[in-house]
Amino acid sequence: MKPNVRSLLPLVALLSLPLASPSVAWAKETAESKRLMKLRDSERYEVAKPKVSIKAGGARITVKAPRDAVEKIVLDFRHYEKFISRFEKSKVVGRDGDKTDVYLEVPILKGAAKIWAVVRFEPPKQLDDDTKIVVGRMVKGNVKRLDAEWRIMRIDDENTQLNLELLIVPTLPVPGSMVTGEVAYAADTAVTGSRNRAEKAQSKAK
């Protein structure tokens, strides 16, 4: 029996679609990394998260160090307070299997309020060949919600892009835009401090 030409049309149309999505996404990542490398500074941004009206505040930067070296800095939870100026206190307070519980204190509203939370960080997860993420969720604290997501992306053997997105939902009646701006600033100090520490360690290793 010969196949019906009309029945084959949807399949032909599907196979003829350009495989553009992955290429476009990769091109955007590459362009962003190149722009940040040229900028040699951090860049803040905002991003919407599901099931919450407040946006997360984020920051991204490029680091002149291999991805594994940057990942080592991100996982150095107990020393955050030493190289991230906005984190006044950081202490590993427990473990749950392969997860790490970290106590953090972060001032907001120009020091008028202080956020504290125990954040449970998961071990690094591989998203693709070049990208790893480290996710933290609040276990307890004086806010309704605190999420943190580090994204560590290999640019090449000697350069890495580092992103951090922070979401804080306060218990106080504070405008969401104000909170987002504060946490974007905290994320900025985090990626910048991590960049400086990773590059310093890399220069000593050479």
N, C-alpha and C positions, 0 to 999 in steps of 0.2 A: 504493500500500500504506500502510495506516495504521500509525503507529508503535506498538509494543507498550508499553503503559503501564508495565509492570514494568521494561522496559529503560531507561525514562527516569527512574526513581526515583533511581538513584545520582547522575545529573546534576543533578536538581532539588535533592537533598540538598546537593550540593557548592556549588551557586549560592546556596543559602539560608544557608550558614554565615556568621556575622558576621565582618566584616573587622576583628577586634579586635586582632590581634597588633601591627601597626605603631602603632596608636593607643595601646595600653597601653604599649609601649616608649617612645614619645614622651612620654607622660604621666609616666612614671617619671623620665625625663631632666629634664623641666621641673620636677618636684617636687624633685628632687635639687639642681638649680641654684638654685631659690628658697630651699631650706633653707640651702645654703652661702652665698648672698648675705646672708641674715639672720644667719647665724653669723659671717660676716666673719673666718673663721679656716680653717685647713686641717683636713682630716679624713683619718686613716689607715685603711687597710683591707688585707685579705689576699685573694689570689685564687689558685685552683688553676690550674696550667698543664699541658698534655698532656705525657706521657712523662717526668715528673719528680715525685718525691715531695715535694720542698720547695715551699712556696707562695711566690709572688711577694709582695713588699711594695709597697703602693701608697699614694698620697696624692692628694687632690684639693682644689681651691680655686677661688674665683671671683676674677676680675681686672676692675677697672674700666678696661678698655681694649678696643679693637676686636680681633677675632681676628687680623688681619694684624699688628698691633703685638705681640701675644703670640707669634705664630709667629716673628717676627724675633728675639725674645729666646731662644726655644728653639733656634734655629739658630746662635746666637752661641757655638759650641762652645769657641773658644779663650779665652773669658772666663768660663767656668763657675766657675773657682776664685775669681773676684772677687765673685760674687754667690750662690754656693752653698757654704755653710760646710763641708759634709761632703766636698766635692771638693777635696782638697788640691792636686792638680795637674790641669791640662787643657791639652792642646796638640794642635793639628792636625798630624799627622805624614805625611799623604799623601792622595791621592785615587785612586779607582778608578772612572773614568767620572764619573757624576753622584753617586757615593757619597763620603762623607768619613770618613777614618780619624782617630780621636781617641784620644790617650793620656790615661787617667784614673787617678788614685790616690784610693782611698777607705779610710780607717781603719775597722776594725770591732772588735767585742769590747772596747769602751772603749779603743781604741788599742793593744791587745795584738797585733793583727795588721793588716796593711795589704794591701789588694787593689789590684793594678794590672792594667790590661788595655788593649789597643788595640781600640776598639769601632768598627765600621764602620756609620755612620749612612746610611740611605737618604734620598733627598729626600722632602719631604712628599707624602703620598698623600691624595686626597680620598675619604672614605668616603661622604659624602652632601653635601647642600647646605650643611650647617652644621658638619660635622666633618672635621678633618684628623688624620692620625697621622704620627709620625716614629718609625721603628723602628731600633734599633741592635743589632747582634749582635757578640759577641766574635770577633776574628780570632786573637788570642793573649793570654796572660796567665798569672797564677799561680793561677787557679781553673779548674774544669772547664767552667764555662759562665757567661756574663753576658749577659743580655738587658735592653734598655731600650725602653719604649714610651711616648712622649708622645702624649697625646690632647688636641687643641685644639678646643673646641666653642663655636660662636657661640651666645650667649644672646639678644642683641639687638645693635644697632649699637654700643653703648657698653660691653658686658659680655661676658666670655668665661669659660668653665669650663676649667680646666687640670688634667689628670690625668697622673701619671707612675707606671708600674709597673716595678719592678726585680726581676729574678730573678737570684740568684747561687747557684751550686752550688759550694761550696768543696771543696778537696782535703783539708782538715783534717777529722777526725772530730768535727764540731760539730753539736749538735742542730739540726734544721731550724727549729724554732720560734724559736730564738735568732737564727739568720741572718735569718729573715723579719722579726723585730722590728727588727733592725739596718738592713736595707735599706728598711723602711717609714719609719724615721726619716730615712734619707738621702733618700728620695723626698719626705718632708715638707719638709726644708730646701730641696730643689730647687724644688718648686712655690711655696713661700713666698718664696724668694729671687727667683724669676722674676716672681712677682706684684709684689714691691716694685720691681724694676727696671723692669718694664713700666709701672707706674703713675707712677713718677718721670719716665720718658721722656715719658709722655703729658701729664703736667702741664706739662712744659717746652715741649711742642709747642703748647700752647694760648695 
